[in-house]
């Protein structure tokens, strides 16, 4: 709108001023009307997730890996849809960083693990590619909504015609939730169970200082299998042909990978760090007709002292009234932080503090629950995974504008207890 200046010497000044008042008032009314419309639109616009595509970064995929790649591409879409659903259902919750800390951060971790799985799947039959998981995992927001909720086509380069995302994880013949009763069709006796490779028999001699931690993690591997079997039973009839693969076996693989990595790290603190082949031992398949060993891991490790079968110190002094609290090493950024990374590093440092508070709250809120390993398995283990991912994000953020530092995520992620 043009601006007009009125001068006292102008004989028509009063008329000009009246015109200005009326004009401005009219425009103001119009703008108020438009503003209300804009405000209403803004109020109803819920942001959606905006993630980089992965399918177009894939090389030609060996035939033996195509089904697994397609399942993981479909899982990337599912993760985006779940994040969008959580954003929509949590409007008004949390503070300014709620979406970043509670939704985008965990989504990045899931995507990182999924892309890594695709690299591993291809690498079993061809040269293992670098799909740039660190660069493709982070997602941003479409602040006004919209965007593509399923950006990944699930047909991979070289995939045979007609095999577009169906994979072999249940197809349509009912083996994995279809209709013949083997996985949810109604024959409870024939429900599939999880079939995972054993880890305990791959361990070297374990240093005395690491034995309790190794035993706790072996027990956790058994717990993860039992939880997966329970979820299979409790979700009969849910989802499509790929439900068990995407919703149960995929997350189970991520948990096992992290657990096996923790065992490598625990041994490596007091001896040569072993390579337990986490990538090869993490994936699990199905016993389609049930059966199998729901707890394949013996929890006594080579050289473990008699009577110390996973008890550890995770029980703390909960029985005498003292509630333990989390004791985590400080994460000090020992390098200059580029200006472009400062806000992201600050957010993640704050997130580390939030994770500790949440863990302490959970310890206080679950006094008396579980056995002697409850705190280790249900609180400290997941906390370590979160801290590892958070510290990695800070390394990546700095590395976008400077040399990527090694902040020692493996060493700083584990936390102990103030008993």
LOLUM-604230 format. One record per residue: residue in three letters; x, y, z of N, C-alpha, C in turn. Coordinates in pm, whole numbers, padded with zeros to 5 digits, always signed. Each point is the difference from the previous one (the first is absolute). Last residue first. Example, Ala and Ser with C-alpha at 12.3 -4.5 7.8 and 13.67 -1.06 7.14 Angstrom:
2
ser+01285-00225+00708+00082+00119+00006-00077+00109+00073
ala+00029-00572-00007-00089+00119+00000+00090+00120+00000
//
This chain:
419
unk+02407-04629+04368-00085-00093+00075-00062+00066+00122
unk+00149+00163-00487+00032+00046+00135-00091-00081+00093
unk+00146-00174-00502-00098+00044+00098+00069+00059+00122
unk+00141-00028-00555-00010-00086+00118-00107+00054+00093
unk+00091+00028-00569-00014+00069+00128-00004-00105+00112
unk+00170+00058-00564-00045-00079+00116-00004+00083+00127
unk+00153+00211-00415-00141-00037+00000-00042-00079+00125
unk+00455+00154-00126-00082+00095+00077-00147-00040+00009
unk+00340-00252-00249+00045+00013+00137-00091+00085+00087
unk-00085-00064-00467-00003-00130+00066+00039+00009+00147
unk+00025+00388-00279-00137-00037+00034-00006-00133+00073
unk+00369+00346-00139+00005-00122+00080-00139-00040+00048
unk+00133+00363-00307-00034+00038+00138-00003-00121+00093
unk+00221+00169-00485-00033-00125+00069-00024+00033+00146
unk-00065+00336-00457+00077-00043+00118-00040-00140+00045
unk+00013+00268-00495-00090-00073+00090+00079-00051+00120
unk+00107+00450-00289+00043-00139+00012-00089-00070+00104
unk-00256+00389-00206+00140-00007+00042+00040-00147+00003
unk-00442+00135-00114+00067+00127-00031+00147+00002+00041
unk-00298-00379+00055-00055+00059-00123+00075+00127-00040
unk+00084-00254+00408+00068-00047-00120-00055+00055-00130
unk-00199+00082+00432+00126+00072-00012+00069-00035-00131
unk-00390-00236+00094-00033+00143-00017+00127+00083-00017
unk+00041-00464+00100-00044+00023-00138-00027+00149-00025
unk+00107-00137+00437+00116-00019-00087-00036+00034-00145
unk-00349-00006+00306+00084+00119+00019+00126-00010-00086
unk-00291-00367+00006-00062+00113-00072+00084+00126+00014
unk+00126-00385+00244+00029-00014-00144-00057+00116-00080
unk-00108-00027+00453+00140+00043-00017+00042-00012-00145
unk-00428-00159+00106+00005+00145+00019+00142+00053-00020
unk-00081-00470-00010-00055+00066-00119+00012+00152+00010
unk+00132-00252+00375+00089-00031-00112-00047+00074-00125
unk-00274+00017+00381+00117+00087+00012+00097-00022-00116
unk-00380-00279+00026-00039+00138-00030+00121+00093+00004
unk+00064-00450+00127-00027+00010-00143-00035+00144-00040
unk+00058-00095+00459+00127-00004-00071-00021+00014-00151
unk-00381-00037+00272+00063+00131+00016+00133+00004-00074
unk-00232-00414+00019-00058+00096-00095+00060+00140+00011
unk+00159-00310+00321+00031-00045-00137-00059+00093-00105
unk-00099+00075+00462+00137+00038-00037+00036-00043-00141
unk-00443-00115+00153+00027+00145+00012+00141+00035-00046
unk-00191-00453+00008-00113+00082-00043+00030+00149+00000
unk+00327-00342+00132-00059-00041-00127-00104+00098-00052
unk+00223+00073+00424+00098-00010-00108-00067-00026-00134
unk-00270+00007+00385+00051+00135-00030+00099-00006-00115
unk-00176-00416+00157-00100+00085-00065+00057+00136-00039
unk+00192-00416+00221+00057+00064-00118-00094+00099-00066
unk-00112-00269+00392+00122+00075+00033+00061+00073-00118
unk-00513-00093-00059+00097-00071+00082+00123+00084+00023
unk-00516+00199-00085+00103-00078-00066+00092-00069+00099
unk-00247+00410+00209-00036-00073-00121+00118-00079-00053
unk+00013+00303+00383-00064-00128+00031-00040-00080-00121
unk+00050+00514-00067+00058-00068+00117-00077-00128+00028
unk-00044+00354-00357-00012-00144-00018+00063-00078+00114
unk-00004+00491-00061-00139-00041-00023-00018-00150-00013
unk+00431+00215+00057-00083+00033+00117-00142-00054-00015
unk+00294-00051-00363+00049-00079+00113-00089+00023+00122
unk-00082+00264-00372-00048-00136-00022+00046-00092+00112
unk+00147+00447-00004-00144-00005+00028-00053-00143-00014
unk+00446+00080-00120-00018+00010+00145-00147-00007+00039
unk+00101+00012-00458+00044-00127+00058-00018+00001+00151
unk-00088+00397-00233-00104-00100-00028+00038-00135+00060
unk+00315+00348+00028-00116+00027+00087-00108-00105-00020
unk+00373-00023-00283+00037-00037+00137-00118+00022+00094
unk-00051+00141-00444+00005-00146+00007+00034-00049+00140
unk+00018+00463-00095-00139-00048+00006-00004-00151+00015
unk+00417+00203-00069-00049+00027+00135-00143-00051+00017
unk+00187-00030-00427+00071-00091+00091-00048+00019+00144
unk-00154+00300-00326-00068-00129-00007+00067-00104+00089
unk+00196+00425-00053-00119+00009+00085-00074-00133+00002
unk+00359+00031-00289+00050+00003+00137-00116+00008+00099
unk-00106+00032-00452+00034-00136+00037+00063-00009+00138
unk-00112+00423-00184-00122-00080+00018+00033-00140+00048
unk+00360+00281-00114-00063+00042+00125-00125-00081+00028
unk+00216-00064-00410+00080-00057+00108-00062+00036+00135
unk-00196+00192-00377-00025-00144+00001+00078-00068+00113
unk+00066+00463-00078-00133-00024+00055-00030-00150+00008
unk+00419+00138-00191-00012+00034+00141-00136-00036+00058
unk+00198-00033-00462-00033-00120+00077-00034+00030+00145
unk+00139+00332-00326-00115-00066-00061-00045-00123+00079
unk+00393+00248+00123-00123+00075+00030-00123-00071-00053
unk+00429-00293+00133-00036+00097-00104-00133+00067+00034
unk+00341-00196+00366-00127-00035-00064-00032+00106-00105
unk+00476-00204+00240-00078+00119-00033-00124-00041-00076
unk+00197-00356+00340+00041+00064-00125-00084+00126-00019
unk-00052-00343+00352+00136+00052+00008+00051+00064-00127
unk-00463-00125+00291+00037+00018-00139+00138+00067-00003
unk-00236-00325+00380+00063+00129-00024+00044+00008-00146
unk-00328-00298+00347+00037+00009-00141+00053+00140-00025
unk-00034-00333+00465-00026+00127-00066+00047-00007-00145
unk-00172-00441+00276+00118+00085-00023-00038+00128-00074
unk-00350-00254+00329+00050-00004-00138+00124+00088-00013
unk-00366-00243+00364+00130+00067+00005+00065-00015-00138
unk-00524-00048+00264+00090-00025-00113+00127+00083+00014
unk-00289-00180+00429-00013+00097-00108+00109-00028-00105
unk-00284-00286+00434+00120+00041-00073-00031+00103-00106
unk-00249-00088+00479-00025-00016-00143+00124+00047-00075
unk-00104-00200+00517+00076+00096-00078-00022-00026-00148
unk-00194-00277+00346-00061+00133-00003+00075+00102-00080
unk+00096-00479+00058+00014+00064+00130-00049+00144-00001
unk-00007-00295-00389-00070-00069+00107+00011+00071+00134
unk+00221+00145-00405-00142+00031-00002-00073-00063+00118
unk+00480+00053-00153-00046-00008+00138-00149+00026+00008
unk+00251-00215-00445+00026+00115+00087-00047-00025+00142
unk-00011-00259-00437-00109+00010+00094+00017+00115+00097
unk+00322-00132-00338-00107+00084-00051-00115+00014+00097
unk+00451-00231-00011-00035+00095+00106-00120+00084-00039
unk+00124-00531-00156+00058+00133-00010-00040+00087+00118
unk-00140-00459-00195-00060+00084+00103+00049+00141-00008
unk+00114-00403-00275-00077+00111-00054-00055+00093+00105
unk+00228-00399+00138-00066-00033-00126-00091+00112-00043
unk+00369-00161+00366-00024+00132-00057-00061-00019-00138
unk+00134-00371+00276-00103+00076+00071-00028+00136-00057
unk+00472-00214-00100-00120-00073+00041-00094+00092+00075
unk+00329+00219-00360+00007-00064+00131-00130-00069+00036
unk+00189+00062-00510-00083+00069+00099+00007-00072+00134
unk+00209-00123-00434+00081+00053+00109-00083+00070+00106
unk-00235-00047-00455+00128-00067+00025+00078+00067+00110
unk-00521+00072+00038+00098+00022-00105+00131-00071+00033
unk-00560-00036+00107+00131-00013+00063+00106+00006-00109
unk-00467+00008-00101+00048+00130+00047+00128-00009+00081
unk-00250-00265-00442+00040-00021+00140+00063+00128+00051
unk-00353-00023-00413+00129+00046+00052+00022-00043+00144
unk-00402-00069-00288+00114-00080-00045+00132+00035+00067
unk-00540+00033+00052+00108+00059+00079+00129-00074-00034
unk-00408-00118-00207-00033+00140+00028+00108+00069+00082
unk-00009-00420-00364+00047+00032+00135-00023+00147+00027
unk-00301-00334-00341+00127+00072+00012+00032+00032+00144
unk-00506-00045-00223+00109-00078+00057+00125+00084+00009
unk-00379+00087-00386+00021+00011+00143+00115-00086+00048
unk-00131+00055-00460-00099-00081+00070+00021+00001+00151
unk+00289+00246-00299-00135+00028-00049-00108-00077+00076
unk+00467+00209+00137-00043-00139-00003-00149+00005-00036
unk+00347+00406-00135-00117-00056+00070+00001-00152-00007
unk+00419+00392+00011-00102-00050-00092-00116-00055+00081
unk+00417+00395+00085-00068-00123+00040-00101-00039-00107
unk+00482+00338+00068-00127-00036-00066-00054-00134+00050
unk+00427+00169+00176-00119+00077+00041-00129-00046-00070
unk+00465-00163-00074-00075-00066+00107-00128+00073+00038
unk+00316+00159-00340-00045-00133-00037-00089-00066+00104
unk+00191+00432+00073-00084+00007-00121-00054-00137-00038
unk+00309+00039+00361-00134+00048+00035-00092+00005-00122
unk+00469-00204+00122-00083-00008-00121-00144+00039+00030
unk+00390+00015+00299-00095-00109+00018-00093-00017-00121
unk+00501+00205+00136-00103+00021-00102-00093-00119+00007
unk+00322+00218+00415-00027-00103-00099-00097+00050-00107
unk+00387+00246+00324-00141+00004-00034-00029-00103-00109
unk+00384-00035+00385-00017+00034-00141-00148-00006-00035
unk+00048+00093+00498+00076-00091-00085-00015+00046-00144
unk-00218+00226+00358+00102-00067+00080+00086-00097-00080
unk-00360+00271-00182+00050+00090+00104+00116-00063+00078
unk-00257-00230-00346+00109+00084-00048+00053+00098+00102
unk-00383-00282+00077+00122-00080+00001+00120+00087-00036
unk-00416+00208-00022+00027-00038+00139+00130-00081+00009
unk-00169+00119-00429+00058+00115+00071+00039-00037+00142
unk-00225-00321-00262+00133+00024-00056+00071+00112+00077
unk-00445-00079+00110+00087-00106+00051+00141+00015-00054
unk-00331+00292-00158+00032+00031+00140+00092-00106+00058
unk-00170-00070-00433+00102+00106+00002+00041+00035+00142
unk-00357-00292-00054+00126-00069-00033+00115+00101-00004
unk-00431+00175+00065+00039-00081+00115+00134-00070-00024
unk-00204+00250-00351+00050+00089+00106+00051-00081+00120
unk-00203-00239-00351+00123+00062-00049+00062+00087+00110
unk-00422-00188+00079+00107-00098+00013+00133+00059-00044
unk-00385+00265-00052+00031-00019+00141+00117-00097+00018
unk-00167+00068-00438+00067+00122+00050+00041-00018+00147
unk-00255-00344-00198+00137+00003-00054+00077+00121+00052
unk-00457-00032+00104+00079-00096+00078+00144-00002-00049
unk-00313+00264-00240+00042+00060+00127+00082-00096+00087
unk-00164-00190-00402+00088+00114-00027+00046+00069+00128
unk-00322-00354+00024+00135-00048-00028+00098+00115-00027
unk-00457+00124+00090+00056-00083+00107+00144-00041-00029
unk-00282+00273-00296-00034+00049+00134+00066-00078+00112
unk+00063-00101-00479+00021+00144+00019-00018+00043+00144
unk-00066-00464-00129+00134+00044-00038+00024+00146+00039
unk-00429-00181+00069+00096-00057+00094+00142+00047-00033
unk-00349+00138-00295-00012+00058+00133+00108-00054+00095
unk-00118-00067-00493+00134+00030+00050+00000+00049+00144
unk-00402-00115-00247+00089-00113-00018+00137+00023+00062
unk-00363+00313+00204-00003-00074-00125+00101-00111-00001
unk-00264+00216+00449+00095+00034-00105-00017-00086-00122
unk-00194-00221+00435+00029+00142-00025+00096+00017-00117
unk-00148-00428+00193-00100+00063-00086+00025+00145-00030
unk+00225-00189+00430-00055-00089-00102-00108+00073-00079
unk+00304+00139+00376-00039+00081-00117-00053-00088-00114
unk+00178-00155+00433-00100+00101+00034-00048+00081-00120
unk+00342-00346-00029-00125-00060+00049-00108+00105+00018
unk+00430+00148-00120-00058-00078-00111-00134-00059+00043
unk+00251+00215+00327-00066+00096-00090-00062-00072-00120
unk+00252-00253+00308-00125+00047+00061-00074+00095-00092
unk+00425-00144-00131-00097-00110-00010-00135+00040+00060
unk+00354+00305+00043-00041-00010-00140-00103-00111-00017
unk+00196+00052+00423-00091+00112-00028-00051-00006-00144
unk+00326-00313+00130-00128-00029+00066-00102+00110-00028
unk+00438+00064-00154-00066-00106-00075-00137-00031+00059
unk+00271+00308+00228-00045+00056-00128-00073-00103-00084
unk+00206-00139+00403-00121+00081+00026-00055+00057-00130
unk+00411-00227-00019-00111-00093+00023-00131+00075+00021
unk+00388+00257-00035-00029-00062-00130-00116-00100+00013
unk+00165+00192+00395-00083+00094-00075-00033-00055-00139
unk+00298-00236+00277-00137-00013+00051-00094+00092-00078
unk+00449+00041-00097-00047-00130-00050-00144-00025+00047
unk+00212+00380+00167-00038+00017-00140-00042-00131-00066
unk+00154+00000+00449-00123+00078-00009-00046+00013-00145
unk+00414-00205+00079-00111-00087+00040-00133+00074-00006
unk+00394+00243-00082-00024-00095-00109-00120-00089+00034
unk+00148+00296+00332-00065+00072-00109-00031-00093-00117
unk+00238-00174+00369-00137+00033+00039-00074+00070-00113
unk+00464-00104-00066-00089-00117+00003-00144+00034+00035
unk+00421+00278-00038-00107+00012-00099-00105-00108+00013
unk+00405+00034+00268-00068+00128+00017-00118+00016-00095
unk+00290-00385-00020-00084-00002+00120-00080+00130+00014
unk+00139-00163-00492+00068+00051+00120-00096+00007+00118
unk-00064-00357-00400-00046+00133+00040+00076+00045+00124
unk+00075-00343-00452+00009+00006+00147-00027+00144+00043
unk-00223-00065-00449+00132-00042+00047-00004-00010+00152
unk-00444-00068-00323+00078+00087+00089+00140-00056+00024
unk-00383-00191-00249+00096+00074-00082+00093+00086+00086
unk-00376-00266+00163+00106-00091-00044+00101+00068-00091
unk-00382+00239+00168+00087-00039+00112+00115-00088-00047
unk-00366+00148-00289+00112+00093+00015+00101-00050+00103
unk-00409-00214-00364+00054+00014+00136+00121+00091-00002
unk-00425+00036-00352+00127-00070+00022+00052+00025+00142
unk-00533-00001-00110+00118+00088-00004+00127-00082+00018
unk-00564-00017-00090+00115-00089-00009+00125+00085-00021
unk-00561+00044+00172+00124+00060-00047+00115-00101+00006
unk-00521-00142-00087+00082+00053+00108+00133+00047-00058
unk-00552-00116-00179+00146+00000-00015+00067+00054+00125
unk-00476-00266+00002+00056+00134-00010+00151-00007-00016
unk-00360-00358+00048+00098+00010-00109+00061+00137-00016
unk-00343-00125+00322+00110-00094+00022+00108+00012-00106
unk-00405+00258-00019+00091+00049+00102+00119-00093+00021
unk-00328+00110-00412+00053-00122+00060+00105+00037+00103
unk-00215+00326-00269-00099-00056+00091+00048-00129+00065
unk+00242+00315-00297-00123-00033-00070-00103-00065+00088
unk+00470+00152+00087-00110+00088+00038-00128-00034-00070
unk+00407-00216-00129+00046+00120+00069-00117+00091+00026
unk-00066-00434-00186+00133-00019+00054+00049+00121+00076
unk-00434-00051-00243+00007-00031+00142+00140-00018+00054
unk-00181+00135-00448-00010-00143+00019+00023-00042+00144
unk+00012+00455-00212-00132-00050+00029-00006-00148+00024
unk+00384+00391+00046-00092-00003-00113-00133-00058+00037
unk+00429+00066+00253-00115+00084+00030-00105-00004-00108
unk+00407-00227-00080+00038+00108+00090-00117+00094+00020
unk-00035-00393-00269+00105-00043+00091+00034+00107+00100
unk-00330+00018-00372-00042-00017+00139+00110-00045+00093
unk+00000+00121-00482-00045-00136+00021-00033-00028+00146
unk+00188+00388-00239-00145+00007+00012-00055-00136+00030
unk+00486+00209+00102-00064+00002-00131-00149+00020+00011
unk+00378-00061+00329-00138-00037+00023-00079+00003-00128
unk+00444+00169-00002-00029-00006+00143-00146-00027+00022
unk+00282+00074-00404-00032-00137+00031-00037-00016+00146
unk-00067+00444-00341+00107-00078+00061-00044-00143+00021
unk-00223+00427-00157-00060-00113+00068+00104-00082+00072
unk+00087+00386-00281-00021+00025+00142-00060-00117+00072
unk+00012-00021-00483+00018+00139+00039-00038+00019+00145
unk+00048-00356-00406+00046-00014+00138+00030+00137+00054
unk-00143-00069-00452-00105-00050+00087+00042-00018+00144
unk+00377-00017-00367-00131+00064-00016-00100-00064+00094
unk+00513-00010+00146-00085-00058-00103-00136+00067-00004
unk+00453+00259+00149-00101-00087+00058-00089-00056-00110
unk+00364+00326-00049+00024-00139-00036-00103-00095+00058
unk+00039+00453+00241+00066-00022-00129+00027-00148-00024
unk-00410+00095+00320+00141+00036+00000+00062-00026-00137
unk-00504+00123+00238+00063-00085-00101+00144+00044-00015
unk-00308+00229+00286+00055-00120+00060+00053-00100-00102
unk-00042+00567+00061-00054-00111-00078+00065-00128+00050
unk-00049+00451+00296+00084-00108-00051-00079-00097-00087
unk-00169+00396+00247+00087+00040-00111+00075-00115-00065
unk-00432+00121+00307+00059-00129-00036+00094+00022-00118
unk-00238+00361+00192+00004-00085+00117+00060-00136-00029
unk+00055+00513-00208-00024-00138-00043+00015-00092+00119
unk-00163+00539+00007+00116-00086-00018-00042-00141-00036
unk-00280+00363+00312+00021-00046-00136+00121-00090-00008
unk-00037+00398+00372-00062-00127-00036+00029-00037-00144
unk+00181+00384+00224-00141+00021-00030-00068-00128-00046
unk+00467+00010+00117-00066+00072+00109-00151+00016-00024
unk+00353-00375-00129-00082+00087-00084-00091+00077+00096
unk+00482-00218+00157-00146+00012+00004-00051+00083-00118
unk+00450-00352+00070-00043+00134+00042-00153+00003+00000
unk+00405-00412+00057-00117+00055-00069-00030+00139+00054
unk+00443-00392-00021-00072+00113+00061-00116+00048-00088
unk+00285-00371-00154-00086-00030+00114-00074+00122+00055
unk+00336-00017-00366-00139-00025-00040-00093-00022+00119
unk+00483+00076+00042-00058+00113-00070-00148-00017-00031
unk+00251-00345+00217+00005+00121+00085-00066+00118-00069
unk+00049-00411-00236-00105-00005+00102-00001+00125+00087
unk+00220-00153-00452+00002+00127+00072-00113+00007+00103
unk+00137-00378-00285-00120+00075-00038-00009+00134+00071
unk+00375-00383-00152-00014+00105+00100-00116+00088-00044
unk+00092-00550-00115-00001+00141-00039+00002+00093+00121
unk+00199-00515-00109-00087+00073+00092+00003+00149-00035
unk+00069-00415-00347+00077+00099+00075-00096+00081+00087
unk-00208-00455-00090+00074+00087-00091+00084+00094+00085
unk-00288-00323+00198+00012-00063-00131+00077+00084-00100
unk-00086+00126+00462+00012-00146+00014+00024-00068-00135
unk-00081+00479+00055+00137-00044+00020+00017-00149+00019
unk-00428+00216-00029+00065-00001-00131+00141-00058+00012
unk-00235+00053+00399-00068-00099-00084+00066-00010-00138
unk+00150+00333+00306+00043-00134+00038-00062-00106-00090
unk-00135+00447-00055+00141-00015-00040+00049-00143+00029
unk-00424+00110+00152+00000-00017-00145+00143-00014-00052
unk-00065+00091+00457-00041-00137-00032+00001-00024-00150
unk+00085+00435+00156+00113-00090+00026-00035-00144-00033
unk-00341+00314-00018+00090+00017-00114+00123-00087+00017
unk-00301+00007+00358-00062-00063-00117+00090+00010-00122
unk+00127+00217+00403+00010-00145+00014-00056-00071-00123
unk-00041+00468+00018+00141-00035-00007+00017-00152+00005
unk-00429+00180+00067+00040+00003-00141+00146-00041-00016
unk-00170+00041+00437-00062-00114-00069+00045-00005-00146
unk+00140+00368+00260+00065-00123+00045-00055-00122-00074
unk-00204+00418-00077+00133-00006-00061+00073-00129+00039
unk-00413+00091+00203-00018-00039-00140+00135-00011-00070
unk-00010+00163+00447-00018-00145-00011-00021-00048-00143
unk+00036+00470+00048+00122-00068+00046-00013-00152-00005
unk-00379+00274-00103+00101+00000-00106+00128-00071+00043
unk-00350+00025+00330-00046-00064-00124+00110-00005-00105
unk+00047+00194+00448-00083-00118+00024-00039-00073-00127
unk+00279+00406+00006+00054-00095+00098-00079-00130+00008
unk-00137+00358-00298+00138-00039-00029+00047-00111+00092
unk-00426+00189+00074+00001-00081-00122+00141-00048-00031
unk-00050+00289+00376-00065-00130+00018+00010-00087-00124
unk+00167+00465+00131+00082-00105-00063-00064-00138+00006
unk-00202+00398+00189+00037+00038-00136+00076-00111-00071
unk-00283-00182+00399+00044+00135-00027+00039+00019-00144
unk-00384-00361+00200+00143+00031+00006+00030+00145-00029
unk-00461-00159-00196+00079-00063+00107+00144+00048-00004
unk-00348+00120-00321-00011+00072+00126+00080-00061+00114
unk-00129-00319-00391-00005+00146-00015-00020+00066+00136
unk+00046-00482-00144+00064+00061+00116+00005+00152-00012
unk-00172-00315-00335-00069-00037+00124+00060+00066+00123
unk+00180+00065-00447-00141+00040-00002-00069-00026+00133
unk+00448-00143-00058-00006+00147-00002-00146+00045+00010
unk+00074-00456-00047+00033+00045+00136-00003+00152+00008
unk-00071-00205-00418-00113-00028+00089+00029+00052+00141
unk+00345+00025-00317-00106+00096-00031-00121-00020+00092
unk+00348-00312+00033+00043+00131+00052-00106+00106-00026
unk-00071-00428-00181-00014-00002+00147+00041+00133+00061
unk+00063-00056-00462-00143+00007+00032-00023+00001+00151
unk+00439-00063-00154-00045+00138-00028-00147+00015+00038
unk+00184-00429+00031+00057+00086+00103-00045+00145-00019
unk-00115-00317-00331-00078-00020+00123+00050+00091+00111
unk+00242-00009-00403-00128+00068-00017-00085-00011+00126
unk+00401-00237-00005+00029+00144+00002-00129+00081-00016
unk-00027-00466-00049+00010+00039+00140+00034+00149+00013
unk-00009-00198-00427-00136+00014+00052+00002+00046+00145
unk+00409-00098-00190-00054+00121-00062-00142+00025+00048
unk+00200-00397+00136+00054+00114+00073-00041+00133-00063
unk-00130-00407-00207-00063+00009+00133+00050+00123+00075
unk+00200-00099-00414-00136+00050-00017-00073+00014+00134
unk+00429-00195-00006+00008+00143-00031-00139+00059-00013
unk+00031-00463+00060+00036+00071+00123+00009+00150-00024
unk-00082-00281-00372-00114-00002+00091+00030+00079+00127
unk+00352-00053-00320-00109+00089-00044-00117+00004+00097
unk+00436-00258-00004-00023+00108+00097-00124+00082-00032
unk+00171-00367-00271-00017-00056+00134-00032+00106+00105
unk+00101+00115-00458-00131-00063+00012-00024-00051+00142
unk+00323+00422-00071+00002-00144-00031-00137-00063+00026
unk+00052+00518-00133-00010-00085+00118+00004-00147-00041
unk+00188+00508-00188-00072-00121-00039+00005-00099+00115
unk+00055+00464+00197+00060-00060-00119-00090-00114-00048
unk-00183+00439+00280+00040-00139+00002+00073-00040-00127
unk-00221+00426+00128+00144-00007+00027+00053-00143-00008
unk-00466+00135-00044+00073+00045-00119+00151+00003+00023
unk-00303-00124+00354-00008-00097-00110+00084+00042-00119
unk-00068+00277+00396+00109-00098+00008+00001-00090-00124
unk-00181+00535+00162-00030-00130-00058+00124-00089+00004
unk-00118+00396+00364+00069-00025-00126-00036-00139-00052
unk-00344+00275+00318+00121-00082+00005+00059-00018-00140
unk-00383+00278+00323+00060+00012-00132+00136-00071+00002
unk-00503+00037+00304+00141-00037-00011+00047+00008-00145
unk-00398+00317+00209+00023-00141-00034+00149-00021-00022
unk-00367+00379+00269+00119-00034-00079+00008-00149-00026
unk-00459+00276+00053+00090-00080+00083+00122-00036-00083
unk-00412+00383-00017+00106-00066-00076+00095-00070+00095
unk-00379+00276+00125-00039-00136-00033+00107-00074-00078
unk+00049+00455+00143-00033-00075+00120-00029-00146-00032
unk+00083+00310-00349+00124-00036+00071-00030-00087+00120
unk-00360+00173-00247+00070-00103-00077+00124-00046+00072
unk-00243+00351+00187-00076-00124+00010+00071-00112-00074
unk+00181+00427-00031+00020-00056+00133-00072-00133+00014
unk-00063+00240-00394+00135-00055+00006+00024-00066+00135
unk-00407+00223-00057+00005-00120-00085+00137-00065+00006
unk-00061+00403+00222-00071-00106+00068+00004-00128-00079
unk+00185+00382-00196+00083-00052+00109-00069-00111+00075
unk-00234+00237-00336+00100-00091-00058+00082-00064+00109
unk-00305+00319+00141-00070-00115-00057+00096-00100-00058
unk+00174+00399+00156-00045-00081+00112-00069-00124-00051
unk+00123+00319-00314+00114-00079+00044-00037-00088+00119
unk-00323+00298-00168+00028-00105-00097+00113-00090+00047
unk-00102+00373+00260-00108-00098+00008+00026-00115-00095
unk+00298+00353-00019+00019-00075+00124-00108-00106+00014
unk-00030+00306-00356+00103-00102-00024+00019-00086+00123
unk-00291+00357+00044-00055-00100-00091+00098-00111-00027
unk+00142+00360+00263-00098-00080+00072-00056-00109-00089
unk+00287+00313-00193+00072-00093+00086-00097-00090+00075
unk-00187+00335-00265+00067-00102-00082+00071-00102+00085
unk-00204+00369+00210-00101-00092-00053+00066-00112-00079
unk+00280+00333+00166-00060-00075+00111-00099-00101-00053
unk+00195+00292-00314+00098-00098+00051-00062-00085+00111
unk-00252+00353-00176+00011-00108-00098+00093-00110+00051
unk-00035+00390+00251-00122-00080+00014+00004-00119-00095
unk+00352+00303-00030+00009-00078+00123-00123-00087+00019
unk+00003+00296-00362+00096-00110-00023+00009-00087+00124
unk-00259+00385+00029-00067-00101-00083+00091-00119-00024
unk+00175+00365+00230-00097-00070+00084-00072-00107-00079
unk+00311+00278-00228+00063-00094+00092-00101-00078+00081
unk-00015+00351-00366-00083-00122+00001+00049-00103+00099
unk+00222+00411-00063-00137+00035+00034-00089-00123+00005
unk+00524+00039+00114-00083-00051-00107-00145+00023+00038
unk+00369+00093+00286-00016+00106-00099-00091-00044-00113
unk+00131-00298+00355-00095+00101+00049-00028+00105-00105
unk+00131-00501-00148+00066+00120+00052-00106+00101+00042
unk+00058-00572-00086-00087+00118-00004+00072+00118+00063
unk+00127-00499-00259+00034+00094+00107-00087+00123-00015
unk-00016-00554-00154-00026+00139-00033+00031+00087+00120
unk+00116-00537-00218-00008+00088+00116-00024+00144-00048
unk-00132-00507-00228+00078+00123-00005-00019+00081+00127
unk-00032-00546-00037-00084+00120+00000+00087+00124+00000
//
